[in-house]
Amino acid sequence: MKTAISIPDPVFKSAEVLASRLGLSRSELYARALESYVNFNDPKLVTARLNGLYASEKAEVPSDVMTAQMNLIDDEGW
């Protein structure tokens, strides 16, 4: 699909340099960048990344953070 967008000059120039350095066309660079941004902000993927982090045996929530979280839950009136 073709589309027209406006990009600030400094971003455009940086993208041109990056595309050249990576050996990509401008279109390929923009498509990859947008795909990455969309995936990074997909709520399902964010949740999956967080679940993976907290499921790790090495992941420990510091006690002060846990206390703050529990206090916030208590304030919710559940």
MOQUI-V181684 format. One record per residue. RES is the residue in one letter. PSI is psi in radians with two decimals (NA if undefined). Layout:
# MOQUI-V181684
res psi
RES PSI
RES PSI
This chain:
# MOQUI-V181684
res psi
M 2.44
K 2.56
T 2.78
A 2.31
I 2.78
S 2.33
I 2.36
P 2.50
D -0.81
P -0.65
V -0.76
F -0.83
K -0.73
S -0.68
A -0.67
E -0.77
V -0.78
L -0.80
A -0.75
S -0.79
R -0.64
L -0.13
G 0.58
L 2.69
S 2.82
R -0.77
S -0.76
E -0.73
L -0.84
Y -0.69
A -0.78
R -0.73
A -0.78
L -0.71
E -0.76
S -0.77
Y -0.76
V -0.80
N -0.70
F -0.55
N 0.12
D 2.08
P -0.64
K -0.71
L -0.63
V -0.81
T -0.74
A -0.72
R -0.75
L -0.74
N -0.72
G -0.69
L -0.85
Y -0.34
A -0.30
S 2.44
E -0.46
K -0.29
A 2.07
E 2.33
V 2.17
P 2.56
S -0.63
D -0.60
V -0.75
M -0.74
T -0.78
A -0.73
Q -0.76
M -0.66
N -0.66
L -0.71
I -0.74
D -0.62
D -0.26
E -0.31
G 0.57
W NA
